[in-house]
């Protein structure tokens, strides 16, 4: 399995990781460079009805936040929302092999574009494997409490992997 040092991330995982862990520092520990397309920056800064994750996003000054919109291929622009399309386009433009997208349509098109995928749960699992200190069960519960939808299959997989990782430490 590839161990990428660079990542392009979408809005959903930024919000999910903020919910799960309280900030985005985990990304700084796992990757040398995390790029955020201009379009995703705009989505975060709008912040929905309650402005959630804006301060955590702004505090993450080590993120490489793009300052101008991308010229997005028509296929991507017509198939996905602007954030997902921008994530894939930026990864392709910068020859970055891995994107972090949670939405199914974005994940499918990223794969069709030859990119490797992770999502918010994938980031949490990678962090857990690298001994980042947190409770997987509590992180998932916070995500669910905030209305982030996770399939029972994904939840069970994450909890099983975290349990296996914990058992290998003992």
PyMOL commands that place a pseudoatom at each C-alpha (Angstrom):
pseudoatom trace, name=CA, resn=UNK, resi=1, chain=A, elem=C, hetatm=0, pos=[0.000, 0.000, 0.000]
pseudoatom trace, name=CA, resn=UNK, resi=2, chain=A, elem=C, hetatm=0, pos=[1.298, 3.458, -0.876]
pseudoatom trace, name=CA, resn=UNK, resi=3, chain=A, elem=C, hetatm=0, pos=[2.261, 5.789, 1.932]
pseudoatom trace, name=CA, resn=UNK, resi=4, chain=A, elem=C, hetatm=0, pos=[1.674, 9.201, 0.399]
pseudoatom trace, name=CA, resn=UNK, resi=5, chain=A, elem=C, hetatm=0, pos=[3.280, 12.260, 1.909]
pseudoatom trace, name=CA, resn=UNK, resi=6, chain=A, elem=C, hetatm=0, pos=[0.965, 14.704, 0.101]
pseudoatom trace, name=CA, resn=UNK, resi=7, chain=A, elem=C, hetatm=0, pos=[-2.810, 14.866, 0.205]
pseudoatom trace, name=CA, resn=UNK, resi=8, chain=A, elem=C, hetatm=0, pos=[-5.580, 16.977, -1.322]
pseudoatom trace, name=CA, resn=UNK, resi=9, chain=A, elem=C, hetatm=0, pos=[-8.595, 17.173, 1.004]
pseudoatom trace, name=CA, resn=UNK, resi=10, chain=A, elem=C, hetatm=0, pos=[-12.283, 17.976, 0.556]
pseudoatom trace, name=CA, resn=UNK, resi=11, chain=A, elem=C, hetatm=0, pos=[-14.718, 19.874, 2.794]
pseudoatom trace, name=CA, resn=UNK, resi=12, chain=A, elem=C, hetatm=0, pos=[-16.500, 16.843, 4.291]
pseudoatom trace, name=CA, resn=UNK, resi=13, chain=A, elem=C, hetatm=0, pos=[-13.376, 15.226, 5.750]
pseudoatom trace, name=CA, resn=UNK, resi=14, chain=A, elem=C, hetatm=0, pos=[-12.159, 18.569, 7.147]
pseudoatom trace, name=CA, resn=UNK, resi=15, chain=A, elem=C, hetatm=0, pos=[-15.445, 18.950, 9.012]
pseudoatom trace, name=CA, resn=UNK, resi=16, chain=A, elem=C, hetatm=0, pos=[-15.566, 15.272, 10.045]
pseudoatom trace, name=CA, resn=UNK, resi=17, chain=A, elem=C, hetatm=0, pos=[-12.014, 15.330, 11.434]
pseudoatom trace, name=CA, resn=UNK, resi=18, chain=A, elem=C, hetatm=0, pos=[-12.738, 18.553, 13.307]
pseudoatom trace, name=CA, resn=UNK, resi=19, chain=A, elem=C, hetatm=0, pos=[-15.825, 16.927, 14.829]
pseudoatom trace, name=CA, resn=UNK, resi=20, chain=A, elem=C, hetatm=0, pos=[-13.986, 13.694, 15.638]
pseudoatom trace, name=CA, resn=UNK, resi=21, chain=A, elem=C, hetatm=0, pos=[-10.804, 15.167, 17.138]
pseudoatom trace, name=CA, resn=UNK, resi=22, chain=A, elem=C, hetatm=0, pos=[-11.501, 18.828, 17.846]
pseudoatom trace, name=CA, resn=UNK, resi=23, chain=A, elem=C, hetatm=0, pos=[-8.937, 20.176, 15.368]
pseudoatom trace, name=CA, resn=UNK, resi=24, chain=A, elem=C, hetatm=0, pos=[-6.944, 19.259, 12.255]
pseudoatom trace, name=CA, resn=UNK, resi=25, chain=A, elem=C, hetatm=0, pos=[-3.491, 18.623, 13.784]
pseudoatom trace, name=CA, resn=UNK, resi=26, chain=A, elem=C, hetatm=0, pos=[-3.743, 14.938, 12.905]
pseudoatom trace, name=CA, resn=UNK, resi=27, chain=A, elem=C, hetatm=0, pos=[-3.283, 15.856, 9.243]
pseudoatom trace, name=CA, resn=UNK, resi=28, chain=A, elem=C, hetatm=0, pos=[-0.066, 17.706, 10.050]
pseudoatom trace, name=CA, resn=UNK, resi=29, chain=A, elem=C, hetatm=0, pos=[1.287, 14.621, 11.787]
pseudoatom trace, name=CA, resn=UNK, resi=30, chain=A, elem=C, hetatm=0, pos=[0.339, 12.224, 8.999]
pseudoatom trace, name=CA, resn=UNK, resi=31, chain=A, elem=C, hetatm=0, pos=[1.291, 14.189, 5.872]
pseudoatom trace, name=CA, resn=UNK, resi=32, chain=A, elem=C, hetatm=0, pos=[4.116, 16.453, 4.804]
pseudoatom trace, name=CA, resn=UNK, resi=33, chain=A, elem=C, hetatm=0, pos=[1.783, 18.606, 2.737]
pseudoatom trace, name=CA, resn=UNK, resi=34, chain=A, elem=C, hetatm=0, pos=[-2.023, 18.894, 2.788]
pseudoatom trace, name=CA, resn=UNK, resi=35, chain=A, elem=C, hetatm=0, pos=[-3.494, 20.953, -0.030]
pseudoatom trace, name=CA, resn=UNK, resi=36, chain=A, elem=C, hetatm=0, pos=[-6.896, 22.569, 0.146]
pseudoatom trace, name=CA, resn=UNK, resi=37, chain=A, elem=C, hetatm=0, pos=[-8.381, 23.860, -3.125]
pseudoatom trace, name=CA, resn=UNK, resi=38, chain=A, elem=C, hetatm=0, pos=[-9.693, 27.430, -3.170]
pseudoatom trace, name=CA, resn=UNK, resi=39, chain=A, elem=C, hetatm=0, pos=[-13.208, 26.051, -3.726]
pseudoatom trace, name=CA, resn=UNK, resi=40, chain=A, elem=C, hetatm=0, pos=[-12.982, 23.963, -0.536]
pseudoatom trace, name=CA, resn=UNK, resi=41, chain=A, elem=C, hetatm=0, pos=[-11.611, 26.951, 1.404]
pseudoatom trace, name=CA, resn=UNK, resi=42, chain=A, elem=C, hetatm=0, pos=[-14.686, 28.903, 0.319]
pseudoatom trace, name=CA, resn=UNK, resi=43, chain=A, elem=C, hetatm=0, pos=[-17.040, 26.099, 1.398]
pseudoatom trace, name=CA, resn=UNK, resi=44, chain=A, elem=C, hetatm=0, pos=[-15.396, 25.928, 4.835]
pseudoatom trace, name=CA, resn=UNK, resi=45, chain=A, elem=C, hetatm=0, pos=[-15.380, 29.684, 5.323]
pseudoatom trace, name=CA, resn=UNK, resi=46, chain=A, elem=C, hetatm=0, pos=[-19.103, 29.888, 4.568]
pseudoatom trace, name=CA, resn=UNK, resi=47, chain=A, elem=C, hetatm=0, pos=[-19.481, 27.511, 7.528]
pseudoatom trace, name=CA, resn=UNK, resi=48, chain=A, elem=C, hetatm=0, pos=[-23.083, 26.503, 7.141]
pseudoatom trace, name=CA, resn=UNK, resi=49, chain=A, elem=C, hetatm=0, pos=[-25.691, 27.836, 9.550]
pseudoatom trace, name=CA, resn=UNK, resi=50, chain=A, elem=C, hetatm=0, pos=[-23.498, 27.651, 12.652]
pseudoatom trace, name=CA, resn=UNK, resi=51, chain=A, elem=C, hetatm=0, pos=[-20.051, 28.469, 11.284]
pseudoatom trace, name=CA, resn=UNK, resi=52, chain=A, elem=C, hetatm=0, pos=[-18.700, 25.114, 12.420]
pseudoatom trace, name=CA, resn=UNK, resi=53, chain=A, elem=C, hetatm=0, pos=[-14.992, 24.334, 11.812]
pseudoatom trace, name=CA, resn=UNK, resi=54, chain=A, elem=C, hetatm=0, pos=[-14.090, 27.837, 10.591]
pseudoatom trace, name=CA, resn=UNK, resi=55, chain=A, elem=C, hetatm=0, pos=[-11.814, 28.679, 13.539]
pseudoatom trace, name=CA, resn=UNK, resi=56, chain=A, elem=C, hetatm=0, pos=[-10.132, 25.253, 13.468]
pseudoatom trace, name=CA, resn=UNK, resi=57, chain=A, elem=C, hetatm=0, pos=[-9.571, 25.579, 9.721]
pseudoatom trace, name=CA, resn=UNK, resi=58, chain=A, elem=C, hetatm=0, pos=[-8.135, 29.079, 10.083]
pseudoatom trace, name=CA, resn=UNK, resi=59, chain=A, elem=C, hetatm=0, pos=[-5.898, 27.910, 12.968]
pseudoatom trace, name=CA, resn=UNK, resi=60, chain=A, elem=C, hetatm=0, pos=[-4.393, 25.227, 10.690]
pseudoatom trace, name=CA, resn=UNK, resi=61, chain=A, elem=C, hetatm=0, pos=[-1.963, 27.697, 9.100]
pseudoatom trace, name=CA, resn=UNK, resi=62, chain=A, elem=C, hetatm=0, pos=[0.265, 24.825, 7.956]
pseudoatom trace, name=CA, resn=UNK, resi=63, chain=A, elem=C, hetatm=0, pos=[-2.379, 23.702, 5.433]
pseudoatom trace, name=CA, resn=UNK, resi=64, chain=A, elem=C, hetatm=0, pos=[-1.516, 24.695, 1.857]
pseudoatom trace, name=CA, resn=UNK, resi=65, chain=A, elem=C, hetatm=0, pos=[-4.635, 26.709, 1.065]
pseudoatom trace, name=CA, resn=UNK, resi=66, chain=A, elem=C, hetatm=0, pos=[-4.962, 27.617, -2.609]
pseudoatom trace, name=CA, resn=UNK, resi=67, chain=A, elem=C, hetatm=0, pos=[-5.604, 31.310, -3.203]
pseudoatom trace, name=CA, resn=UNK, resi=68, chain=A, elem=C, hetatm=0, pos=[-7.354, 31.188, -6.563]
pseudoatom trace, name=CA, resn=UNK, resi=69, chain=A, elem=C, hetatm=0, pos=[-10.030, 29.064, -8.239]
pseudoatom trace, name=CA, resn=UNK, resi=70, chain=A, elem=C, hetatm=0, pos=[-9.038, 26.202, -10.472]
pseudoatom trace, name=CA, resn=UNK, resi=71, chain=A, elem=C, hetatm=0, pos=[-9.950, 25.727, -14.087]
pseudoatom trace, name=CA, resn=UNK, resi=72, chain=A, elem=C, hetatm=0, pos=[-11.875, 22.497, -13.708]
pseudoatom trace, name=CA, resn=UNK, resi=73, chain=A, elem=C, hetatm=0, pos=[-12.334, 19.995, -16.532]
pseudoatom trace, name=CA, resn=UNK, resi=74, chain=A, elem=C, hetatm=0, pos=[-15.941, 19.993, -17.781]
pseudoatom trace, name=CA, resn=UNK, resi=75, chain=A, elem=C, hetatm=0, pos=[-16.355, 16.292, -16.961]
pseudoatom trace, name=CA, resn=UNK, resi=76, chain=A, elem=C, hetatm=0, pos=[-15.485, 16.926, -13.300]
pseudoatom trace, name=CA, resn=UNK, resi=77, chain=A, elem=C, hetatm=0, pos=[-17.472, 20.171, -13.108]
pseudoatom trace, name=CA, resn=UNK, resi=78, chain=A, elem=C, hetatm=0, pos=[-20.568, 18.495, -14.556]
pseudoatom trace, name=CA, resn=UNK, resi=79, chain=A, elem=C, hetatm=0, pos=[-20.296, 15.319, -12.462]
pseudoatom trace, name=CA, resn=UNK, resi=80, chain=A, elem=C, hetatm=0, pos=[-19.504, 16.588, -8.959]
pseudoatom trace, name=CA, resn=UNK, resi=81, chain=A, elem=C, hetatm=0, pos=[-19.957, 19.509, -6.638]
pseudoatom trace, name=CA, resn=UNK, resi=82, chain=A, elem=C, hetatm=0, pos=[-17.302, 22.228, -6.913]
pseudoatom trace, name=CA, resn=UNK, resi=83, chain=A, elem=C, hetatm=0, pos=[-15.326, 21.079, -3.866]
pseudoatom trace, name=CA, resn=UNK, resi=84, chain=A, elem=C, hetatm=0, pos=[-14.967, 17.470, -4.974]
pseudoatom trace, name=CA, resn=UNK, resi=85, chain=A, elem=C, hetatm=0, pos=[-14.233, 18.476, -8.563]
pseudoatom trace, name=CA, resn=UNK, resi=86, chain=A, elem=C, hetatm=0, pos=[-11.567, 20.910, -7.341]
pseudoatom trace, name=CA, resn=UNK, resi=87, chain=A, elem=C, hetatm=0, pos=[-9.945, 18.271, -5.110]
pseudoatom trace, name=CA, resn=UNK, resi=88, chain=A, elem=C, hetatm=0, pos=[-9.593, 15.872, -8.042]
pseudoatom trace, name=CA, resn=UNK, resi=89, chain=A, elem=C, hetatm=0, pos=[-8.473, 18.616, -10.431]
pseudoatom trace, name=CA, resn=UNK, resi=90, chain=A, elem=C, hetatm=0, pos=[-5.826, 19.925, -8.014]
pseudoatom trace, name=CA, resn=UNK, resi=91, chain=A, elem=C, hetatm=0, pos=[-4.493, 16.418, -7.394]
pseudoatom trace, name=CA, resn=UNK, resi=92, chain=A, elem=C, hetatm=0, pos=[-4.212, 15.837, -11.140]
pseudoatom trace, name=CA, resn=UNK, resi=93, chain=A, elem=C, hetatm=0, pos=[-2.610, 19.255, -11.735]
pseudoatom trace, name=CA, resn=UNK, resi=94, chain=A, elem=C, hetatm=0, pos=[-0.027, 18.777, -8.972]
pseudoatom trace, name=CA, resn=UNK, resi=95, chain=A, elem=C, hetatm=0, pos=[0.586, 15.037, -9.592]
pseudoatom trace, name=CA, resn=UNK, resi=96, chain=A, elem=C, hetatm=0, pos=[-0.571, 14.204, -6.075]
pseudoatom trace, name=CA, resn=UNK, resi=97, chain=A, elem=C, hetatm=0, pos=[-1.639, 10.585, -5.890]
pseudoatom trace, name=CA, resn=UNK, resi=98, chain=A, elem=C, hetatm=0, pos=[-4.046, 10.653, -2.921]
pseudoatom trace, name=CA, resn=UNK, resi=99, chain=A, elem=C, hetatm=0, pos=[-7.254, 12.551, -2.278]
pseudoatom trace, name=CA, resn=UNK, resi=100, chain=A, elem=C, hetatm=0, pos=[-9.427, 12.615, 0.824]
pseudoatom trace, name=CA, resn=UNK, resi=101, chain=A, elem=C, hetatm=0, pos=[-13.097, 12.509, -0.180]
pseudoatom trace, name=CA, resn=UNK, resi=102, chain=A, elem=C, hetatm=0, pos=[-15.985, 10.953, 1.759]
pseudoatom trace, name=CA, resn=UNK, resi=103, chain=A, elem=C, hetatm=0, pos=[-18.821, 11.219, -0.784]
pseudoatom trace, name=CA, resn=UNK, resi=104, chain=A, elem=C, hetatm=0, pos=[-19.444, 8.145, -2.942]
pseudoatom trace, name=CA, resn=UNK, resi=105, chain=A, elem=C, hetatm=0, pos=[-19.690, 9.939, -6.307]
pseudoatom trace, name=CA, resn=UNK, resi=106, chain=A, elem=C, hetatm=0, pos=[-16.459, 11.845, -5.686]
pseudoatom trace, name=CA, resn=UNK, resi=107, chain=A, elem=C, hetatm=0, pos=[-14.690, 8.671, -4.624]
pseudoatom trace, name=CA, resn=UNK, resi=108, chain=A, elem=C, hetatm=0, pos=[-15.814, 6.836, -7.785]
pseudoatom trace, name=CA, resn=UNK, resi=109, chain=A, elem=C, hetatm=0, pos=[-14.644, 9.592, -10.092]
pseudoatom trace, name=CA, resn=UNK, resi=110, chain=A, elem=C, hetatm=0, pos=[-11.355, 9.972, -8.201]
pseudoatom trace, name=CA, resn=UNK, resi=111, chain=A, elem=C, hetatm=0, pos=[-10.729, 6.254, -8.747]
pseudoatom trace, name=CA, resn=UNK, resi=112, chain=A, elem=C, hetatm=0, pos=[-11.654, 6.555, -12.417]
pseudoatom trace, name=CA, resn=UNK, resi=113, chain=A, elem=C, hetatm=0, pos=[-9.139, 9.418, -12.597]
pseudoatom trace, name=CA, resn=UNK, resi=114, chain=A, elem=C, hetatm=0, pos=[-6.401, 7.092, -11.353]
pseudoatom trace, name=CA, resn=UNK, resi=115, chain=A, elem=C, hetatm=0, pos=[-6.160, 8.571, -7.866]
pseudoatom trace, name=CA, resn=UNK, resi=116, chain=A, elem=C, hetatm=0, pos=[-5.777, 6.795, -4.543]
pseudoatom trace, name=CA, resn=UNK, resi=117, chain=A, elem=C, hetatm=0, pos=[-8.452, 7.429, -1.944]
pseudoatom trace, name=CA, resn=UNK, resi=118, chain=A, elem=C, hetatm=0, pos=[-8.829, 7.942, 1.718]
pseudoatom trace, name=CA, resn=UNK, resi=119, chain=A, elem=C, hetatm=0, pos=[-11.648, 9.449, 3.720]
pseudoatom trace, name=CA, resn=UNK, resi=120, chain=A, elem=C, hetatm=0, pos=[-12.197, 10.766, 7.206]
pseudoatom trace, name=CA, resn=UNK, resi=121, chain=A, elem=C, hetatm=0, pos=[-12.343, 7.242, 8.672]
pseudoatom trace, name=CA, resn=UNK, resi=122, chain=A, elem=C, hetatm=0, pos=[-9.233, 6.265, 6.686]
pseudoatom trace, name=CA, resn=UNK, resi=123, chain=A, elem=C, hetatm=0, pos=[-7.393, 9.238, 8.195]
pseudoatom trace, name=CA, resn=UNK, resi=124, chain=A, elem=C, hetatm=0, pos=[-8.550, 8.234, 11.685]
pseudoatom trace, name=CA, resn=UNK, resi=125, chain=A, elem=C, hetatm=0, pos=[-7.382, 4.652, 11.116]
pseudoatom trace, name=CA, resn=UNK, resi=126, chain=A, elem=C, hetatm=0, pos=[-3.995, 5.804, 9.835]
pseudoatom trace, name=CA, resn=UNK, resi=127, chain=A, elem=C, hetatm=0, pos=[-3.660, 8.084, 12.858]
pseudoatom trace, name=CA, resn=UNK, resi=128, chain=A, elem=C, hetatm=0, pos=[-4.604, 5.252, 15.195]
pseudoatom trace, name=CA, resn=UNK, resi=129, chain=A, elem=C, hetatm=0, pos=[-2.022, 2.955, 13.604]
pseudoatom trace, name=CA, resn=UNK, resi=130, chain=A, elem=C, hetatm=0, pos=[0.622, 5.652, 14.083]
pseudoatom trace, name=CA, resn=UNK, resi=131, chain=A, elem=C, hetatm=0, pos=[-0.261, 5.924, 17.791]
pseudoatom trace, name=CA, resn=UNK, resi=132, chain=A, elem=C, hetatm=0, pos=[-2.123, 9.239, 17.665]
pseudoatom trace, name=CA, resn=UNK, resi=133, chain=A, elem=C, hetatm=0, pos=[-3.937, 9.244, 21.007]
pseudoatom trace, name=CA, resn=UNK, resi=134, chain=A, elem=C, hetatm=0, pos=[-7.734, 9.218, 20.791]
pseudoatom trace, name=CA, resn=UNK, resi=135, chain=A, elem=C, hetatm=0, pos=[-10.673, 6.868, 21.227]
pseudoatom trace, name=CA, resn=UNK, resi=136, chain=A, elem=C, hetatm=0, pos=[-11.961, 5.589, 17.883]
pseudoatom trace, name=CA, resn=UNK, resi=137, chain=A, elem=C, hetatm=0, pos=[-15.328, 4.786, 19.489]
pseudoatom trace, name=CA, resn=UNK, resi=138, chain=A, elem=C, hetatm=0, pos=[-15.676, 8.333, 20.856]
pseudoatom trace, name=CA, resn=UNK, resi=139, chain=A, elem=C, hetatm=0, pos=[-14.507, 9.935, 17.597]
pseudoatom trace, name=CA, resn=UNK, resi=140, chain=A, elem=C, hetatm=0, pos=[-17.118, 7.978, 15.618]
pseudoatom trace, name=CA, resn=UNK, resi=141, chain=A, elem=C, hetatm=0, pos=[-19.800, 8.794, 18.194]
pseudoatom trace, name=CA, resn=UNK, resi=142, chain=A, elem=C, hetatm=0, pos=[-19.023, 12.529, 17.956]
pseudoatom trace, name=CA, resn=UNK, resi=143, chain=A, elem=C, hetatm=0, pos=[-19.274, 12.299, 14.165]
pseudoatom trace, name=CA, resn=UNK, resi=144, chain=A, elem=C, hetatm=0, pos=[-22.647, 10.561, 14.379]
pseudoatom trace, name=CA, resn=UNK, resi=145, chain=A, elem=C, hetatm=0, pos=[-23.903, 13.003, 17.020]
pseudoatom trace, name=CA, resn=UNK, resi=146, chain=A, elem=C, hetatm=0, pos=[-23.050, 15.851, 14.651]
pseudoatom trace, name=CA, resn=UNK, resi=147, chain=A, elem=C, hetatm=0, pos=[-25.075, 14.228, 11.850]
pseudoatom trace, name=CA, resn=UNK, resi=148, chain=A, elem=C, hetatm=0, pos=[-22.178, 12.822, 9.837]
pseudoatom trace, name=CA, resn=UNK, resi=149, chain=A, elem=C, hetatm=0, pos=[-23.518, 9.689, 8.197]
pseudoatom trace, name=CA, resn=UNK, resi=150, chain=A, elem=C, hetatm=0, pos=[-21.384, 6.584, 8.396]
pseudoatom trace, name=CA, resn=UNK, resi=151, chain=A, elem=C, hetatm=0, pos=[-22.502, 3.171, 7.232]
pseudoatom trace, name=CA, resn=UNK, resi=152, chain=A, elem=C, hetatm=0, pos=[-22.604, 0.383, 9.805]
pseudoatom trace, name=CA, resn=UNK, resi=153, chain=A, elem=C, hetatm=0, pos=[-20.030, -1.447, 7.655]
pseudoatom trace, name=CA, resn=UNK, resi=154, chain=A, elem=C, hetatm=0, pos=[-17.581, 1.473, 7.860]
pseudoatom trace, name=CA, resn=UNK, resi=155, chain=A, elem=C, hetatm=0, pos=[-18.165, 1.887, 11.601]
pseudoatom trace, name=CA, resn=UNK, resi=156, chain=A, elem=C, hetatm=0, pos=[-17.650, -1.818, 12.291]
pseudoatom trace, name=CA, resn=UNK, resi=157, chain=A, elem=C, hetatm=0, pos=[-14.523, -1.922, 10.135]
pseudoatom trace, name=CA, resn=UNK, resi=158, chain=A, elem=C, hetatm=0, pos=[-13.025, 1.102, 11.904]
pseudoatom trace, name=CA, resn=UNK, resi=159, chain=A, elem=C, hetatm=0, pos=[-13.774, -0.269, 15.358]
pseudoatom trace, name=CA, resn=UNK, resi=160, chain=A, elem=C, hetatm=0, pos=[-12.438, -3.730, 14.454]
pseudoatom trace, name=CA, resn=UNK, resi=161, chain=A, elem=C, hetatm=0, pos=[-9.209, -2.257, 13.039]
pseudoatom trace, name=CA, resn=UNK, resi=162, chain=A, elem=C, hetatm=0, pos=[-8.749, -0.028, 16.095]
pseudoatom trace, name=CA, resn=UNK, resi=163, chain=A, elem=C, hetatm=0, pos=[-9.355, -3.014, 18.361]
pseudoatom trace, name=CA, resn=UNK, resi=164, chain=A, elem=C, hetatm=0, pos=[-6.792, -5.115, 16.455]
pseudoatom trace, name=CA, resn=UNK, resi=165, chain=A, elem=C, hetatm=0, pos=[-4.279, -2.280, 16.678]
pseudoatom trace, name=CA, resn=UNK, resi=166, chain=A, elem=C, hetatm=0, pos=[-4.880, -1.951, 20.402]
pseudoatom trace, name=CA, resn=UNK, resi=167, chain=A, elem=C, hetatm=0, pos=[-4.505, -5.708, 20.916]
pseudoatom trace, name=CA, resn=UNK, resi=168, chain=A, elem=C, hetatm=0, pos=[-1.137, -5.768, 19.128]
pseudoatom trace, name=CA, resn=UNK, resi=169, chain=A, elem=C, hetatm=0, pos=[0.143, -3.161, 21.599]
pseudoatom trace, name=CA, resn=UNK, resi=170, chain=A, elem=C, hetatm=0, pos=[-0.727, -5.261, 24.650]
for i in range(1, 170): cmd.bond("trace and resi %d" % i, "trace and resi %d" % (i + 1))
show_as sticks, trace
zoom trace
